Amino acid sequence: MPLTTAYSLALWALQGKQHGDGYGFPFDRPLLEFTQRMLTLDTLIPQLQDLLAKSEEPPESQPLFKLLTQACYLAEDQEAVQAVEELRWRGEVFDRLRTAMRIAQAGGGNGLNDEGTDEAMATIRQRVQAFRRELDTNPKLASDSLSKKMAKQIDKYGEKLFADPITVEAPAGQVTIYPQRTNNILEQFFRNVKRGYRRKTGNNTMRRALQTMLADTPLVKNLDNPQYMKILLEGKANLEELFASLDAASLKETEQPGDNNRILPGFRPLIHLDDLPGQIFKSLGAYPESAKSN
């Protein structure tokens, strides 16, 4: 039991790094979730060790002890703990804004392609205005420099956020255009360029080069320009031949690790439980002290 408990709890903590809905930071905060899980282990593992020690057979607690040691390192880092607490409450404030704007809702299934939910613009405006008033009336937010900057941005772009739809004449008749409240269309364009170029070359070593090019997207689009390609290829027949002539050391990727991440059968469903530590206590016929106090 100590061995399986340590193994499942370690995987459960690491699973925090996969937490989220595919939106990316700041909508998803996987590192915060991972850190919070490690801090949870710091408080619960000693109780688990005491509970297992009361069993009829002496437990082999070395795996649990090693896991506790790692959790203790983090819990004793006051700077990290303070950062977690600050990020937690700032995340809650940010989530209230995204809820008011109806953008990238928690539990959404569209990930980075989320366009927001369909709702009357007047209702969204009222919710955002209520959030904006809270930034002034809440003493903690009113005195916070970052909250002040957020309020300033809302004031600056407020009219653009709630611009009325535009009706235009098209060959098929009248079309209503709703101004975008985010830059998601442009970001989707960047992702499509990157994905299309990888598909064309079939070469994953272009990752670093593409990340550099994305800062100046027109350079990527110039790959469709024959004159630009003539200059770029320097006499080579195609991009594959050009990259083959480059110094191999400049294209060397980090050596991929072996398959050390295989999860033993039966444990995968466990690590997806948000309250796995509580479930372990329950299976042992006990409850953690933190749960009792609540």
Secondary structure, DSSP 4 states (H G I P E B T S, - for coil): -HHHHHHHHHHHHHHGGG-S-S--TTT--HHHHHHHHHHHHHHHHHHHHHHHHTSSSPP--HHHHHHHHHHHHHHT-HHHHHHHHHHHHHHHHHHHHHHHHT-S-TT-SSGGG-------HHHHHHHHHHHHHHHHHSHHHHT-HHHHHHHHHHHHHHHHHTPPPEEEEETTEEEEE---SSSHHHHHHHHHHHHHHHHHH--GGGHHHHHHHGGGHHHHHGGG-HHHHHHHHTT-SSHHHHHHTS-GGGGPPPPPP-S--PPPTT-HHHHT-TTHHHHHHHHTT---HHHHH-
